[in-house]
Amino acid sequence: MDSAACFRMPLFKPGTVVRLGHSQATVSHIILRRSVLLVHLVGYDAPVNADALTVEPTVFMLGRRL
């Protein structure tokens, strides 16, 4: 894959395993509240700001494949 034709960014979707501090958690669902991305995690009562989570980045293609 040509690095100029793609970019990497975190992708939060249900079922994704993320790191919160030193523990792992699974994404339940996400919401946008006042332009802030909040992630609900399985087993947690309150949503977590996405900036506090670590996840392996996903590679996205900038162009179409023919």
mmCIF file of the N, C-alpha and C atoms, coordinates in Angstrom:
data_MODEL
# 
_entry.id   MODEL 
# 
loop_
_atom_site.group_PDB 
_atom_site.id 
_atom_site.type_symbol 
_atom_site.label_atom_id 
_atom_site.label_alt_id 
_atom_site.label_comp_id 
_atom_site.label_asym_id 
_atom_site.label_entity_id 
_atom_site.label_seq_id 
_atom_site.pdbx_PDB_ins_code 
_atom_site.Cartn_x 
_atom_site.Cartn_y 
_atom_site.Cartn_z 
_atom_site.occupancy 
_atom_site.B_iso_or_equiv 
_atom_site.pdbx_formal_charge 
_atom_site.auth_seq_id 
_atom_site.auth_comp_id 
_atom_site.auth_asym_id 
_atom_site.auth_atom_id 
_atom_site.pdbx_PDB_model_num 
ATOM 1   N N  . MET A 1 1  ? 0.837   -1.168 0.000   1.00 0.00 ? 1  MET A N  1 
ATOM 2   C CA . MET A 1 1  ? 0.000   0.000  0.000   1.00 0.00 ? 1  MET A CA 1 
ATOM 3   C C  . MET A 1 1  ? 0.887   1.237  0.000   1.00 0.00 ? 1  MET A C  1 
ATOM 4   N N  . ASP A 1 2  ? 0.620   2.180  -0.864  1.00 0.00 ? 2  ASP A N  1 
ATOM 5   C CA . ASP A 1 2  ? 1.370   3.424  -0.940  1.00 0.00 ? 2  ASP A CA 1 
ATOM 6   C C  . ASP A 1 2  ? 0.952   4.328  0.210   1.00 0.00 ? 2  ASP A C  1 
ATOM 7   N N  . SER A 1 3  ? 1.917   4.784  1.022   1.00 0.00 ? 3  SER A N  1 
ATOM 8   C CA . SER A 1 3  ? 1.574   5.588  2.195   1.00 0.00 ? 3  SER A CA 1 
ATOM 9   C C  . SER A 1 3  ? 0.995   6.941  1.820   1.00 0.00 ? 3  SER A C  1 
ATOM 10  N N  . ALA A 1 4  ? 1.264   7.449  0.607   1.00 0.00 ? 4  ALA A N  1 
ATOM 11  C CA . ALA A 1 4  ? 0.705   8.732  0.177   1.00 0.00 ? 4  ALA A CA 1 
ATOM 12  C C  . ALA A 1 4  ? -0.762  8.594  -0.202  1.00 0.00 ? 4  ALA A C  1 
ATOM 13  N N  . ALA A 1 5  ? -1.217  7.384  -0.474  1.00 0.00 ? 5  ALA A N  1 
ATOM 14  C CA . ALA A 1 5  ? -2.589  7.170  -0.921  1.00 0.00 ? 5  ALA A CA 1 
ATOM 15  C C  . ALA A 1 5  ? -3.512  6.715  0.213   1.00 0.00 ? 5  ALA A C  1 
ATOM 16  N N  . CYS A 1 6  ? -3.024  6.737  1.441   1.00 0.00 ? 6  CYS A N  1 
ATOM 17  C CA . CYS A 1 6  ? -3.858  6.297  2.555   1.00 0.00 ? 6  CYS A CA 1 
ATOM 18  C C  . CYS A 1 6  ? -3.528  7.105  3.810   1.00 0.00 ? 6  CYS A C  1 
ATOM 19  N N  . PHE A 1 7  ? -4.395  7.032  4.775   1.00 0.00 ? 7  PHE A N  1 
ATOM 20  C CA . PHE A 1 7  ? -4.127  7.667  6.061   1.00 0.00 ? 7  PHE A CA 1 
ATOM 21  C C  . PHE A 1 7  ? -4.660  6.782  7.170   1.00 0.00 ? 7  PHE A C  1 
ATOM 22  N N  . ARG A 1 8  ? -4.196  7.028  8.378   1.00 0.00 ? 8  ARG A N  1 
ATOM 23  C CA . ARG A 1 8  ? -4.568  6.216  9.536   1.00 0.00 ? 8  ARG A CA 1 
ATOM 24  C C  . ARG A 1 8  ? -5.294  7.083  10.552  1.00 0.00 ? 8  ARG A C  1 
ATOM 25  N N  . MET A 1 9  ? -6.348  6.538  11.120  1.00 0.00 ? 9  MET A N  1 
ATOM 26  C CA . MET A 1 9  ? -7.068  7.221  12.189  1.00 0.00 ? 9  MET A CA 1 
ATOM 27  C C  . MET A 1 9  ? -7.795  6.191  13.038  1.00 0.00 ? 9  MET A C  1 
ATOM 28  N N  . PRO A 1 10 ? -8.062  6.503  14.298  1.00 0.00 ? 10 PRO A N  1 
ATOM 29  C CA . PRO A 1 10 ? -8.792  5.555  15.140  1.00 0.00 ? 10 PRO A CA 1 
ATOM 30  C C  . PRO A 1 10 ? -10.241 5.430  14.688  1.00 0.00 ? 10 PRO A C  1 
ATOM 31  N N  . LEU A 1 11 ? -10.759 4.225  14.726  1.00 0.00 ? 11 LEU A N  1 
ATOM 32  C CA . LEU A 1 11 ? -12.145 3.961  14.345  1.00 0.00 ? 11 LEU A CA 1 
ATOM 33  C C  . LEU A 1 11 ? -12.839 3.293  15.529  1.00 0.00 ? 11 LEU A C  1 
ATOM 34  N N  . PHE A 1 12 ? -13.787 4.011  16.110  1.00 0.00 ? 12 PHE A N  1 
ATOM 35  C CA . PHE A 1 12 ? -14.553 3.480  17.236  1.00 0.00 ? 12 PHE A CA 1 
ATOM 36  C C  . PHE A 1 12 ? -15.885 2.968  16.709  1.00 0.00 ? 12 PHE A C  1 
ATOM 37  N N  . LYS A 1 13 ? -16.126 1.672  16.878  1.00 0.00 ? 13 LYS A N  1 
ATOM 38  C CA . LYS A 1 13 ? -17.406 1.079  16.489  1.00 0.00 ? 13 LYS A CA 1 
ATOM 39  C C  . LYS A 1 13 ? -17.723 -0.023 17.490  1.00 0.00 ? 13 LYS A C  1 
ATOM 40  N N  . PRO A 1 14 ? -18.992 -0.407 17.597  1.00 0.00 ? 14 PRO A N  1 
ATOM 41  C CA . PRO A 1 14 ? -19.356 -1.449 18.562  1.00 0.00 ? 14 PRO A CA 1 
ATOM 42  C C  . PRO A 1 14 ? -18.521 -2.719 18.382  1.00 0.00 ? 14 PRO A C  1 
ATOM 43  N N  . GLY A 1 15 ? -18.006 -3.224 19.488  1.00 0.00 ? 15 GLY A N  1 
ATOM 44  C CA . GLY A 1 15 ? -17.196 -4.437 19.456  1.00 0.00 ? 15 GLY A CA 1 
ATOM 45  C C  . GLY A 1 15 ? -15.701 -4.190 19.411  1.00 0.00 ? 15 GLY A C  1 
ATOM 46  N N  . THR A 1 16 ? -15.273 -2.965 19.149  1.00 0.00 ? 16 THR A N  1 
ATOM 47  C CA . THR A 1 16 ? -13.853 -2.644 19.097  1.00 0.00 ? 16 THR A CA 1 
ATOM 48  C C  . THR A 1 16 ? -13.259 -2.706 20.501  1.00 0.00 ? 16 THR A C  1 
ATOM 49  N N  . VAL A 1 17 ? -12.102 -3.342 20.625  1.00 0.00 ? 17 VAL A N  1 
ATOM 50  C CA . VAL A 1 17 ? -11.406 -3.413 21.911  1.00 0.00 ? 17 VAL A CA 1 
ATOM 51  C C  . VAL A 1 17 ? -10.476 -2.207 22.010  1.00 0.00 ? 17 VAL A C  1 
ATOM 52  N N  . VAL A 1 18 ? -10.597 -1.455 23.106  1.00 0.00 ? 18 VAL A N  1 
ATOM 53  C CA . VAL A 1 18 ? -9.802  -0.249 23.318  1.00 0.00 ? 18 VAL A CA 1 
ATOM 54  C C  . VAL A 1 18 ? -9.087  -0.346 24.658  1.00 0.00 ? 18 VAL A C  1 
ATOM 55  N N  . ARG A 1 19 ? -8.109  0.517  24.866  1.00 0.00 ? 19 ARG A N  1 
ATOM 56  C CA . ARG A 1 19 ? -7.401  0.598  26.142  1.00 0.00 ? 19 ARG A CA 1 
ATOM 57  C C  . ARG A 1 19 ? -7.818  1.873  26.851  1.00 0.00 ? 19 ARG A C  1 
ATOM 58  N N  . LEU A 1 20 ? -8.154  1.730  28.113  1.00 0.00 ? 20 LEU A N  1 
ATOM 59  C CA . LEU A 1 20 ? -8.459  2.859  28.987  1.00 0.00 ? 20 LEU A CA 1 
ATOM 60  C C  . LEU A 1 20 ? -7.493  2.758  30.154  1.00 0.00 ? 20 LEU A C  1 
ATOM 61  N N  . GLY A 1 21 ? -6.433  3.550  30.118  1.00 0.00 ? 21 GLY A N  1 
ATOM 62  C CA . GLY A 1 21 ? -5.367  3.416  31.112  1.00 0.00 ? 21 GLY A CA 1 
ATOM 63  C C  . GLY A 1 21 ? -4.627  2.110  30.887  1.00 0.00 ? 21 GLY A C  1 
ATOM 64  N N  . HIS A 1 22 ? -4.615  1.246  31.904  1.00 0.00 ? 22 HIS A N  1 
ATOM 65  C CA . HIS A 1 22 ? -3.937  -0.050 31.783  1.00 0.00 ? 22 HIS A CA 1 
ATOM 66  C C  . HIS A 1 22 ? -4.913  -1.203 31.580  1.00 0.00 ? 22 HIS A C  1 
ATOM 67  N N  . SER A 1 23 ? -6.193  -0.905 31.437  1.00 0.00 ? 23 SER A N  1 
ATOM 68  C CA . SER A 1 23 ? -7.185  -1.970 31.265  1.00 0.00 ? 23 SER A CA 1 
ATOM 69  C C  . SER A 1 23 ? -7.778  -1.932 29.861  1.00 0.00 ? 23 SER A C  1 
ATOM 70  N N  . GLN A 1 24 ? -8.331  -3.056 29.449  1.00 0.00 ? 24 GLN A N  1 
ATOM 71  C CA . GLN A 1 24 ? -8.995  -3.152 28.152  1.00 0.00 ? 24 GLN A CA 1 
ATOM 72  C C  . GLN A 1 24 ? -10.498 -3.121 28.351  1.00 0.00 ? 24 GLN A C  1 
ATOM 73  N N  . ALA A 1 25 ? -11.190 -2.553 27.361  1.00 0.00 ? 25 ALA A N  1 
ATOM 74  C CA . ALA A 1 25 ? -12.649 -2.495 27.399  1.00 0.00 ? 25 ALA A CA 1 
ATOM 75  C C  . ALA A 1 25 ? -13.169 -2.632 25.978  1.00 0.00 ? 25 ALA A C  1 
ATOM 76  N N  . THR A 1 26 ? -14.455 -2.941 25.850  1.00 0.00 ? 26 THR A N  1 
ATOM 77  C CA . THR A 1 26 ? -15.105 -3.097 24.553  1.00 0.00 ? 26 THR A CA 1 
ATOM 78  C C  . THR A 1 26 ? -16.097 -1.964 24.349  1.00 0.00 ? 26 THR A C  1 
ATOM 79  N N  . VAL A 1 27 ? -16.110 -1.410 23.136  1.00 0.00 ? 27 VAL A N  1 
ATOM 80  C CA . VAL A 1 27 ? -17.015 -0.310 22.804  1.00 0.00 ? 27 VAL A CA 1 
ATOM 81  C C  . VAL A 1 27 ? -18.436 -0.843 22.685  1.00 0.00 ? 27 VAL A C  1 
ATOM 82  N N  . SER A 1 28 ? -19.372 -0.202 23.374  1.00 0.00 ? 28 SER A N  1 
ATOM 83  C CA . SER A 1 28 ? -20.788 -0.525 23.268  1.00 0.00 ? 28 SER A CA 1 
ATOM 84  C C  . SER A 1 28 ? -21.425 0.317  22.164  1.00 0.00 ? 28 SER A C  1 
ATOM 85  N N  . HIS A 1 29 ? -21.319 1.636  22.301  1.00 0.00 ? 29 HIS A N  1 
ATOM 86  C CA . HIS A 1 29 ? -21.812 2.556  21.278  1.00 0.00 ? 29 HIS A CA 1 
ATOM 87  C C  . HIS A 1 29 ? -21.158 3.913  21.488  1.00 0.00 ? 29 HIS A C  1 
ATOM 88  N N  . ILE A 1 30 ? -21.297 4.796  20.493  1.00 0.00 ? 30 ILE A N  1 
ATOM 89  C CA . ILE A 1 30 ? -20.695 6.126  20.574  1.00 0.00 ? 30 ILE A CA 1 
ATOM 90  C C  . ILE A 1 30 ? -21.767 7.187  20.397  1.00 0.00 ? 30 ILE A C  1 
ATOM 91  N N  . ILE A 1 31 ? -21.501 8.371  20.933  1.00 0.00 ? 31 ILE A N  1 
ATOM 92  C CA . ILE A 1 31 ? -22.409 9.503  20.749  1.00 0.00 ? 31 ILE A CA 1 
ATOM 93  C C  . ILE A 1 31 ? -21.581 10.769 20.552  1.00 0.00 ? 31 ILE A C  1 
ATOM 94  N N  . LEU A 1 32 ? -22.171 11.739 19.880  1.00 0.00 ? 32 LEU A N  1 
ATOM 95  C CA . LEU A 1 32 ? -21.600 13.082 19.775  1.00 0.00 ? 32 LEU A CA 1 
ATOM 96  C C  . LEU A 1 32 ? -22.432 13.994 20.655  1.00 0.00 ? 32 LEU A C  1 
ATOM 97  N N  . ARG A 1 33 ? -21.782 14.654 21.590  1.00 0.00 ? 33 ARG A N  1 
ATOM 98  C CA . ARG A 1 33 ? -22.490 15.576 22.477  1.00 0.00 ? 33 ARG A CA 1 
ATOM 99  C C  . ARG A 1 33 ? -21.717 16.887 22.493  1.00 0.00 ? 33 ARG A C  1 
ATOM 100 N N  . ARG A 1 34 ? -22.343 17.933 21.969  1.00 0.00 ? 34 ARG A N  1 
ATOM 101 C CA . ARG A 1 34 ? -21.715 19.267 21.914  1.00 0.00 ? 34 ARG A CA 1 
ATOM 102 C C  . ARG A 1 34 ? -20.346 19.206 21.257  1.00 0.00 ? 34 ARG A C  1 
ATOM 103 N N  . SER A 1 35 ? -20.278 18.544 20.112  1.00 0.00 ? 35 SER A N  1 
ATOM 104 C CA . SER A 1 35 ? -19.055 18.419 19.304  1.00 0.00 ? 35 SER A CA 1 
ATOM 105 C C  . SER A 1 35 ? -17.947 17.622 19.990  1.00 0.00 ? 35 SER A C  1 
ATOM 106 N N  . VAL A 1 36 ? -18.297 16.797 20.965  1.00 0.00 ? 36 VAL A N  1 
ATOM 107 C CA . VAL A 1 36 ? -17.324 15.938 21.647  1.00 0.00 ? 36 VAL A CA 1 
ATOM 108 C C  . VAL A 1 36 ? -17.723 14.490 21.406  1.00 0.00 ? 36 VAL A C  1 
ATOM 109 N N  . LEU A 1 37 ? -16.763 13.682 20.965  1.00 0.00 ? 37 LEU A N  1 
ATOM 110 C CA . LEU A 1 37 ? -17.014 12.266 20.726  1.00 0.00 ? 37 LEU A CA 1 
ATOM 111 C C  . LEU A 1 37 ? -16.894 11.512 22.048  1.00 0.00 ? 37 LEU A C  1 
ATOM 112 N N  . LEU A 1 38 ? -18.008 10.915 22.479  1.00 0.00 ? 38 LEU A N  1 
ATOM 113 C CA . LEU A 1 38 ? -18.046 10.140 23.717  1.00 0.00 ? 38 LEU A CA 1 
ATOM 114 C C  . LEU A 1 38 ? -18.285 8.675  23.379  1.00 0.00 ? 38 LEU A C  1 
ATOM 115 N N  . VAL A 1 39 ? -17.577 7.796  24.074  1.00 0.00 ? 39 VAL A N  1 
ATOM 116 C CA . VAL A 1 39 ? -17.650 6.364  23.815  1.00 0.00 ? 39 VAL A CA 1 
ATOM 117 C C  . VAL A 1 39 ? -18.214 5.671  25.051  1.00 0.00 ? 39 VAL A C  1 
ATOM 118 N N  . HIS A 1 40 ? -19.287 4.918  24.869  1.00 0.00 ? 40 HIS A N  1 
ATOM 119 C CA . HIS A 1 40 ? -19.837 4.094  25.953  1.00 0.00 ? 40 HIS A CA 1 
ATOM 120 C C  . HIS A 1 40 ? -19.137 2.741  25.894  1.00 0.00 ? 40 HIS A C  1 
ATOM 121 N N  . LEU A 1 41 ? -18.595 2.324  27.026  1.00 0.00 ? 41 LEU A N  1 
ATOM 122 C CA . LEU A 1 41 ? -17.881 1.058  27.110  1.00 0.00 ? 41 LEU A CA 1 
ATOM 123 C C  . LEU A 1 41 ? -18.721 0.039  27.872  1.00 0.00 ? 41 LEU A C  1 
ATOM 124 N N  . VAL A 1 42 ? -18.608 -1.219 27.479  1.00 0.00 ? 42 VAL A N  1 
ATOM 125 C CA . VAL A 1 42 ? -19.332 -2.302 28.146  1.00 0.00 ? 42 VAL A CA 1 
ATOM 126 C C  . VAL A 1 42 ? -18.833 -2.396 29.590  1.00 0.00 ? 42 VAL A C  1 
ATOM 127 N N  . GLY A 1 43 ? -19.771 -2.350 30.545  1.00 0.00 ? 43 GLY A N  1 
ATOM 128 C CA . GLY A 1 43 ? -19.427 -2.465 31.950  1.00 0.00 ? 43 GLY A CA 1 
ATOM 129 C C  . GLY A 1 43 ? -19.147 -1.147 32.649  1.00 0.00 ? 43 GLY A C  1 
ATOM 130 N N  . TYR A 1 44 ? -19.195 -0.032 31.933  1.00 0.00 ? 44 TYR A N  1 
ATOM 131 C CA . TYR A 1 44 ? -18.977 1.289  32.525  1.00 0.00 ? 44 TYR A CA 1 
ATOM 132 C C  . TYR A 1 44 ? -20.292 2.054  32.513  1.00 0.00 ? 44 TYR A C  1 
ATOM 133 N N  . ASP A 1 45 ? -20.563 2.795  33.581  1.00 0.00 ? 45 ASP A N  1 
ATOM 134 C CA . ASP A 1 45 ? -21.818 3.541  33.686  1.00 0.00 ? 45 ASP A CA 1 
ATOM 135 C C  . ASP A 1 45 ? -21.810 4.831  32.877  1.00 0.00 ? 45 ASP A C  1 
ATOM 136 N N  . ALA A 1 46 ? -20.697 5.539  32.872  1.00 0.00 ? 46 ALA A N  1 
ATOM 137 C CA . ALA A 1 46 ? -20.620 6.848  32.214  1.00 0.00 ? 46 ALA A CA 1 
ATOM 138 C C  . ALA A 1 46 ? -19.823 6.750  30.915  1.00 0.00 ? 46 ALA A C  1 
ATOM 139 N N  . PRO A 1 47 ? -20.146 7.598  29.930  1.00 0.00 ? 47 PRO A N  1 
ATOM 140 C CA . PRO A 1 47 ? -19.362 7.610  28.693  1.00 0.00 ? 47 PRO A CA 1 
ATOM 141 C C  . PRO A 1 47 ? -17.965 8.170  28.947  1.00 0.00 ? 47 PRO A C  1 
ATOM 142 N N  . VAL A 1 48 ? -17.021 7.800  28.080  1.00 0.00 ? 48 VAL A N  1 
ATOM 143 C CA . VAL A 1 48 ? -15.628 8.219  28.193  1.00 0.00 ? 48 VAL A CA 1 
ATOM 144 C C  . VAL A 1 48 ? -15.281 9.062  26.975  1.00 0.00 ? 48 VAL A C  1 
ATOM 145 N N  . ASN A 1 49 ? -14.535 10.139 27.183  1.00 0.00 ? 49 ASN A N  1 
ATOM 146 C CA . ASN A 1 49 ? -14.069 10.954 26.067  1.00 0.00 ? 49 ASN A CA 1 
ATOM 147 C C  . ASN A 1 49 ? -13.143 10.099 25.196  1.00 0.00 ? 49 ASN A C  1 
ATOM 148 N N  . ALA A 1 50 ? -13.314 10.175 23.887  1.00 0.00 ? 50 ALA A N  1 
ATOM 149 C CA . ALA A 1 50 ? -12.521 9.356  22.966  1.00 0.00 ? 50 ALA A CA 1 
ATOM 150 C C  . ALA A 1 50 ? -11.031 9.665  23.063  1.00 0.00 ? 50 ALA A C  1 
ATOM 151 N N  . ASP A 1 51 ? -10.667 10.876 23.474  1.00 0.00 ? 51 ASP A N  1 
ATOM 152 C CA . ASP A 1 51 ? -9.254  11.235 23.609  1.00 0.00 ? 51 ASP A CA 1 
ATOM 153 C C  . ASP A 1 51 ? -8.566  10.457 24.730  1.00 0.00 ? 51 ASP A C  1 
ATOM 154 N N  . ALA A 1 52 ? -9.319  9.924  25.670  1.00 0.00 ? 52 ALA A N  1 
ATOM 155 C CA . ALA A 1 52 ? -8.748  9.171  26.788  1.00 0.00 ? 52 ALA A CA 1 
ATOM 156 C C  . ALA A 1 52 ? -8.509  7.706  26.430  1.00 0.00 ? 52 ALA A C  1 
ATOM 157 N N  . LEU A 1 53 ? -8.946  7.277  25.242  1.00 0.00 ? 53 LEU A N  1 
ATOM 158 C CA . LEU A 1 53 ? -8.840  5.878  24.830  1.00 0.00 ? 53 LEU A CA 1 
ATOM 159 C C  . LEU A 1 53 ? -7.705  5.682  23.834  1.00 0.00 ? 53 LEU A C  1 
ATOM 160 N N  . THR A 1 54 ? -7.142  4.489  23.838  1.00 0.00 ? 54 THR A N  1 
ATOM 161 C CA . THR A 1 54 ? -6.121  4.111  22.870  1.00 0.00 ? 54 THR A CA 1 
ATOM 162 C C  . THR A 1 54 ? -6.654  2.938  22.062  1.00 0.00 ? 54 THR A C  1 
ATOM 163 N N  . VAL A 1 55 ? -6.537  3.055  20.737  1.00 0.00 ? 55 VAL A N  1 
ATOM 164 C CA . VAL A 1 55 ? -7.002  1.993  19.843  1.00 0.00 ? 55 VAL A CA 1 
ATOM 165 C C  . VAL A 1 55 ? -6.058  1.933  18.646  1.00 0.00 ? 55 VAL A C  1 
ATOM 166 N N  . GLU A 1 56 ? -5.880  0.746  18.098  1.00 0.00 ? 56 GLU A N  1 
ATOM 167 C CA . GLU A 1 56 ? -5.045  0.576  16.911  1.00 0.00 ? 56 GLU A CA 1 
ATOM 168 C C  . GLU A 1 56 ? -5.675  1.342  15.753  1.00 0.00 ? 56 GLU A C  1 
ATOM 169 N N  . PRO A 1 57 ? -4.921  2.220  15.074  1.00 0.00 ? 57 PRO A N  1 
ATOM 170 C CA . PRO A 1 57 ? -5.523  2.997  13.983  1.00 0.00 ? 57 PRO A CA 1 
ATOM 171 C C  . PRO A 1 57 ? -5.910  2.126  12.788  1.00 0.00 ? 57 PRO A C  1 
ATOM 172 N N  . THR A 1 58 ? -6.950  2.548  12.100  1.00 0.00 ? 58 THR A N  1 
ATOM 173 C CA . THR A 1 58 ? -7.434  1.878  10.898  1.00 0.00 ? 58 THR A CA 1 
ATOM 174 C C  . THR A 1 58 ? -6.895  2.613  9.679   1.00 0.00 ? 58 THR A C  1 
ATOM 175 N N  . VAL A 1 59 ? -6.545  1.881  8.627   1.00 0.00 ? 59 VAL A N  1 
ATOM 176 C CA . VAL A 1 59 ? -6.020  2.479  7.398   1.00 0.00 ? 59 VAL A CA 1 
ATOM 177 C C  . VAL A 1 59 ? -7.172  2.742  6.443   1.00 0.00 ? 59 VAL A C  1 
ATOM 178 N N  . PHE A 1 60 ? -7.256  3.977  5.958   1.00 0.00 ? 60 PHE A N  1 
ATOM 179 C CA . PHE A 1 60 ? -8.275  4.368  4.990   1.00 0.00 ? 60 PHE A CA 1 
ATOM 180 C C  . PHE A 1 60 ? -7.603  4.755  3.683   1.00 0.00 ? 60 PHE A C  1 
ATOM 181 N N  . MET A 1 61 ? -8.205  4.360  2.570   1.00 0.00 ? 61 MET A N  1 
ATOM 182 C CA . MET A 1 61 ? -7.697  4.721  1.243   1.00 0.00 ? 61 MET A CA 1 
ATOM 183 C C  . MET A 1 61 ? -8.242  6.080  0.840   1.00 0.00 ? 61 MET A C  1 
ATOM 184 N N  . LEU A 1 62 ? -7.402  6.919  0.237   1.00 0.00 ? 62 LEU A N  1 
ATOM 185 C CA . LEU A 1 62 ? -7.828  8.240  -0.202  1.00 0.00 ? 62 LEU A CA 1 
ATOM 186 C C  . LEU A 1 62 ? -8.444  8.225  -1.593  1.00 0.00 ? 62 LEU A C  1 
ATOM 187 N N  . GLY A 1 63 ? -8.197  7.188  -2.356  1.00 0.00 ? 63 GLY A N  1 
ATOM 188 C CA . GLY A 1 63 ? -8.740  7.104  -3.711  1.00 0.00 ? 63 GLY A CA 1 
ATOM 189 C C  . GLY A 1 63 ? -9.537  5.836  -3.904  1.00 0.00 ? 63 GLY A C  1 
ATOM 190 N N  . ARG A 1 64 ? -10.153 5.743  -5.048  1.00 0.00 ? 64 ARG A N  1 
ATOM 191 C CA . ARG A 1 64 ? -10.924 4.534  -5.376  1.00 0.00 ? 64 ARG A CA 1 
ATOM 192 C C  . ARG A 1 64 ? -10.018 3.477  -5.961  1.00 0.00 ? 64 ARG A C  1 
ATOM 193 N N  . ARG A 1 65 ? -10.365 2.246  -5.674  1.00 0.00 ? 65 ARG A N  1 
ATOM 194 C CA . ARG A 1 65 ? -9.658  1.129  -6.302  1.00 0.00 ? 65 ARG A CA 1 
ATOM 195 C C  . ARG A 1 65 ? -10.450 0.703  -7.518  1.00 0.00 ? 65 ARG A C  1 
ATOM 196 N N  . LEU A 1 66 ? -9.766  0.475  -8.582  1.00 0.00 ? 66 LEU A N  1 
ATOM 197 C CA . LEU A 1 66 ? -10.437 0.040  -9.818  1.00 0.00 ? 66 LEU A CA 1 
ATOM 198 C C  . LEU A 1 66 ? -10.217 -1.420 -10.066 1.00 0.00 ? 66 LEU A C  1 
# 
